[in-house]
Amino acid sequence: MPFTANRDFKAEPKILARAEGVYFWDEKGRKVLDGCSALFTSPAGHCRPEIADAVGAQLLELDYAPSFTRGHPKSFELARRLAALLPASVNRVFFVNSGSEAVDTAMKIALAYHSARRDGQRTMFVSRERAYHGVNFGGVALGGMMKNRQGFGPGLPGVVHMRHTWAPETRFTKGQAEHGAELADDLQRLVATYGGHNIAACFVEPIAGSTGVLVPPQGYLKRLREICDRHGILLAFDEVITGFGRTGRAFAAQSFGVTPDIMTMAKAITNGAQPMGAVAVKQDIHDTIMDAAPKDSVEFFHGYTFSAHPASCAAALAALDIYEKEKLFERAAQMSAYFLDAVFALGDLPVIADIRGYGMLAGIDFVGTSVPGARGHEIQKRLFDAGLHVKTTGDAAILAPAFVAEAQHVDEICTVLREVLSSYR
């Protein structure tokens, strides 16, 4: 099982048997509130019949279409719908099947772009400590979380890391910290060390999600954009977690007012109903790669058997319809203040070392034990037994409720958290 203590699970299984709305039920019929939109995947709630009907109809009409030298209508329709949600200049889309595939694809696009410009010496990448960019070799190399790298060899060469943006003085900051934009100058330092002319792209999560929700300080992302522009470096936002309304806008790029050159997305693109991811790039990147290739040749030698799978496209289109019809991105923006206030009210509990949050996303750090991650693992199991599903990473818990959640569900999340966490000192 992925990212699972398998022996521990076998000794004490946690089984989800069905779901509806903002709840799961286990195999014994016990109700479990979903405090993390499953895995940041399901902001419209679970088992939406609109999506199920769209997928079923698609499988009866066109169950599979190879994307190698062939196409099907819904892939182009979905690309157009996504382009309408993205920042205006980011309007060309390449479909994949997961966030990990999206990141590796984005890295290859960056390399192909510089090669097409006859600037092929740009082979280095910059990322951050505590970053998570998936589990394929490219994403692991970009990643800055030790456990995701440990035991898998040296990884890809030519990747260097900036510092993360968390600082002790910003503990219990709601939203963006006022200070810390100067941390972006790490990129300038790496330019001075390795030469900006050798760096292909800088990859960041607008909000570092899986590590425990590290919100960027005010001005930080803007400063990264300025440094990248100064040195011809592509700026890539990994929006696998933050995309599709989590920050109150369609994408965090819009919430923070910074447009990257490349964006990755997955998870909520289909509301979790089918595997899918995508990479979106600026028009100029697309055109440069296309124009550099000989006529009638394959311009970008990359792809997956299940890229733009018809059923996944149908699920994504139905999910986008729901997001639009029910104004769920706007609902997330409206619900954010209530959600964050409720979560930050837990700050009096002795076991809580820090709380961070933005939009409908919050991270809680626990006071650890002599074994890093042991307390977080224990707490997530106890929360599940008490009727609440959350994601934990090490000694941090991550909350990301569905946008269809009501105030009473936020209250229920925080009530269970307080009851369980009150027993820790």
Buried (B, 14 or more C-beta within 10 A) or exposed (E): EEEEEEEEEEEEEBEBEEBEBBBBBBEEEEEBBBBBBBBBBBBBBBEBEBBEEBBEEBEEEBEEBEBEEEEBEBBEBBBEBBBEBBBEBBBBBBBBBBBBBBBBBBBBBBBBBBBBBEEEEBBBBBBBBBBBBBBBBBBBBBBBBEEBBEEEEEBBEEBBBBBBBBBEEBBEBBEBBEEBBEBBBBBBEBBEEBEBBBBBBBBBBBBBBBBBBBBBBBBBBBBBBBBBEEBBBBBBBBBBBBBBBBBBBBBBBBBBEBBBBBBBBBBBBBBBBBBBBBBBBBEEBBEBBEEBBEEEEEBBEBBBEBBBBBBBBBBBBBBBBBBEEBEBBBBBBEBBEEBBEBBBEBEEBEBBBBBBBBBBBBBBBBBBEEEEBEBBBBBBBBBBBBBBBBBBBBBBBBBBBBBBBEEEBBEBBBBBBEBBBEEBE
